[in-house]
Amino acid sequence: VKAIATTVLRAMVVRAVSEVAIGRRTQARALWQRVKPRIWAVIGVSLLSTLIPFTAFLIVAAIFTAAGFALVAAGASTIAAVAICVALGSIAVIVTGPYLWVKLSLAAPALLLEDIGPVAALRRSSALVRSSWWRIFGILVLTSLVVGFAASILAIPLSQLGGFLAAANE
């Protein structure tokens, strides 16, 4: 439920930012009316954007597991085979994870703003990111850090308040 609510909220934020960018002020109700018909498509893009990296991870794991068995079958020590495959598999995941994160990051805005389907939105995101991957990567990392910092700052007084309320109810 939280993931769906977050996805819907992000869709409304994308729509709100696009309205502000063209100089229109829009009420929450009007934003909802514009996003509502696309909710299932937004959820679909969100699921695909999660499943694609997960599938890539499974493929990398399968390849390096098979390579480990092949090394052991070829006579390599089990410890060496595991060490080599874990090291190379970790490098592959460390490279492909962020690559796919950035490559798919503009799919939801493309879906909402260009009125296209989920698969077309994933393709469009890939095309939009192609020439500026590093710039978008930097923006995403910085945004994640700022949001994480802000969330932790907000969490401190709220958790203290929760502790006080819990203590008062005892």
Backbone torsions as a table, in degrees:
resi	resn	phi	psi	omega
1	VAL	NA	-42.1	179.8
2	LYS	-62.5	-41.5	-179.7
3	ALA	-63.8	-40.7	179.4
4	ILE	-68.1	-42.6	178.8
5	ALA	-62.7	-41.0	178.0
6	THR	-64.7	-40.9	178.8
7	THR	-62.9	-43.4	179.0
8	VAL	-65.3	-43.1	179.4
9	LEU	-62.3	-42.9	177.9
10	ARG	-61.7	-39.5	178.4
11	ALA	-61.9	-41.8	179.5
12	MET	-67.2	-36.3	177.7
13	VAL	-65.6	-42.2	177.4
14	VAL	-58.7	-46.3	-179.5
15	ARG	-65.3	-41.1	179.9
16	ALA	-63.8	-43.7	178.9
17	VAL	-63.7	-39.5	179.1
18	SER	-65.1	-36.8	178.3
19	GLU	-67.0	-43.3	178.9
20	VAL	-64.5	-38.2	-178.9
21	ALA	-61.9	-29.9	178.8
22	ILE	-98.2	9.1	172.9
23	GLY	87.9	16.3	178.9
24	ARG	-106.6	138.8	171.6
25	ARG	-99.8	128.4	-175.5
26	THR	-126.2	137.5	176.8
27	GLN	-75.2	159.4	-178.9
28	ALA	-58.9	-39.1	-179.6
29	ARG	-62.5	-43.0	179.2
30	ALA	-66.8	-38.0	176.0
31	LEU	-61.3	-46.1	179.6
32	TRP	-58.9	-42.6	-179.9
33	GLN	-63.5	-31.5	178.9
34	ARG	-79.5	-30.2	-177.7
35	VAL	-87.4	-33.9	-173.2
36	LYS	-49.7	-46.2	-179.1
37	PRO	-65.6	-16.9	-176.8
38	ARG	-104.6	5.9	-174.6
39	ILE	-57.4	-46.5	-178.1
40	TRP	-65.2	-36.0	176.8
41	ALA	-67.0	-39.8	178.2
42	VAL	-63.8	-43.1	177.9
43	ILE	-63.8	-39.5	177.1
44	GLY	-61.2	-44.5	178.1
45	VAL	-63.6	-40.7	178.8
46	SER	-61.6	-44.4	178.5
47	LEU	-64.2	-45.5	179.3
48	LEU	-63.1	-38.5	179.6
49	SER	-67.7	-20.4	175.2
50	THR	-90.3	-40.8	-177.0
51	LEU	-70.1	-34.6	-178.0
52	ILE	-62.9	-52.0	176.4
53	PRO	-63.0	-36.5	178.5
54	PHE	-63.5	-42.1	177.1
55	THR	-63.8	-41.0	176.8
56	ALA	-60.5	-41.5	177.4
57	PHE	-61.2	-44.6	179.1
58	LEU	-63.1	-39.0	178.5
59	ILE	-64.9	-45.1	178.2
60	VAL	-61.0	-43.9	179.2
61	ALA	-61.9	-42.5	179.7
62	ALA	-65.0	-42.1	-179.4
63	ILE	-62.3	-46.9	-176.6
64	PHE	-77.1	-24.6	172.0
65	THR	-68.0	-45.2	177.2
66	ALA	-62.0	-40.5	178.5
67	ALA	-63.5	-38.3	177.9
68	GLY	-63.6	-44.1	176.8
69	PHE	-63.4	-37.9	179.3
70	ALA	-65.7	-40.6	178.1
71	LEU	-64.1	-42.6	178.8
72	VAL	-65.8	-40.5	178.6
73	ALA	-65.7	-29.4	179.7
74	ALA	-81.4	-3.3	175.2
75	GLY	109.3	1.1	178.4
76	ALA	-72.9	154.2	178.3
77	SER	-68.3	149.6	-178.2
78	THR	-62.9	-42.6	-179.4
79	ILE	-62.3	-43.9	179.8
80	ALA	-65.2	-42.7	-179.9
81	ALA	-62.5	-43.9	179.1
82	VAL	-64.3	-44.2	-179.0
83	ALA	-62.1	-45.3	179.8
84	ILE	-63.8	-47.3	-176.9
85	CYS	-68.3	-38.1	178.1
86	VAL	-66.8	-42.3	-179.9
87	ALA	-64.1	-49.7	-179.0
88	LEU	-67.7	-38.3	177.6
89	GLY	-65.1	-39.3	177.7
90	SER	-63.5	-42.4	177.6
91	ILE	-61.8	-43.5	179.9
92	ALA	-62.0	-41.3	179.8
93	VAL	-70.1	-39.3	179.3
94	ILE	-64.0	-31.0	178.9
95	VAL	-83.4	-47.2	-174.6
96	THR	-74.0	-31.7	-179.5
97	GLY	-58.4	-60.4	178.2
98	PRO	-63.1	-34.6	178.8
99	TYR	-59.5	-48.1	179.5
100	LEU	-70.6	-34.3	177.5
101	TRP	-57.2	-48.0	-179.4
102	VAL	-71.3	-43.5	-176.8
103	LYS	-59.4	-34.0	-177.4
104	LEU	-99.9	0.6	-171.6
105	SER	-66.9	-24.3	-177.6
106	LEU	-100.6	12.2	-177.4
107	ALA	-66.3	-46.8	-178.8
108	ALA	-64.8	-45.8	175.5
109	PRO	-61.3	-38.5	178.0
110	ALA	-63.2	-42.2	179.1
111	LEU	-59.7	-46.0	-175.8
112	LEU	-76.0	-40.5	-172.7
113	LEU	-87.7	-24.7	-178.9
114	GLU	-106.6	-0.2	177.1
115	ASP	53.3	54.4	178.5
116	ILE	-119.9	170.4	-179.2
117	GLY	-80.1	172.0	-177.3
118	PRO	-59.0	-46.3	-179.2
119	VAL	-67.4	-41.6	177.1
120	ALA	-63.6	-34.9	178.4
121	ALA	-65.8	-39.1	177.0
122	LEU	-64.6	-42.3	176.7
123	ARG	-63.5	-42.0	-179.6
124	ARG	-64.9	-41.7	176.8
125	SER	-57.8	-45.2	178.7
126	SER	-60.0	-42.1	179.5
127	ALA	-67.4	-40.6	-179.5
128	LEU	-66.0	-35.2	-176.2
129	VAL	-81.1	-24.0	-171.2
130	ARG	-46.1	-48.6	-173.5
131	SER	-90.6	-5.3	-177.8
132	SER	-140.9	43.3	-176.4
133	TRP	-58.3	-49.8	-176.1
134	TRP	-63.7	-39.7	179.0
135	ARG	-63.4	-45.5	180.0
136	ILE	-67.6	-37.5	175.9
137	PHE	-58.6	-47.0	179.0
138	GLY	-61.4	-43.1	178.5
139	ILE	-62.5	-44.1	-179.6
140	LEU	-64.8	-42.3	179.4
141	VAL	-64.9	-47.0	180.0
142	LEU	-62.2	-43.0	178.6
143	THR	-62.3	-43.0	178.6
144	SER	-61.5	-41.4	179.1
145	LEU	-65.3	-44.2	-179.8
146	VAL	-64.2	-45.2	179.8
147	VAL	-64.5	-42.6	178.1
148	GLY	-62.5	-41.5	178.6
149	PHE	-65.1	-46.0	179.5
150	ALA	-62.4	-41.4	179.6
151	ALA	-63.8	-40.2	179.8
152	SER	-69.4	-35.6	176.9
153	ILE	-64.2	-41.7	178.8
154	LEU	-71.0	-31.3	-176.3
155	ALA	-70.0	-31.3	-176.4
156	ILE	-61.7	-57.2	-179.6
157	PRO	-66.8	-33.1	179.1
158	LEU	-67.0	-38.7	178.1
159	SER	-69.5	-35.8	176.0
160	GLN	-63.1	-44.3	178.0
161	LEU	-60.8	-42.5	177.6
162	GLY	-61.8	-39.7	177.3
163	GLY	-64.0	-42.9	178.6
164	PHE	-63.7	-43.2	-179.9
165	LEU	-64.9	-40.2	178.5
166	ALA	-64.3	-41.3	179.3
167	ALA	-66.4	-36.2	179.9
168	ALA	-69.1	-28.2	-178.9
169	ASN	-82.7	-8.0	-177.8
170	GLU	-81.4	NA	NA
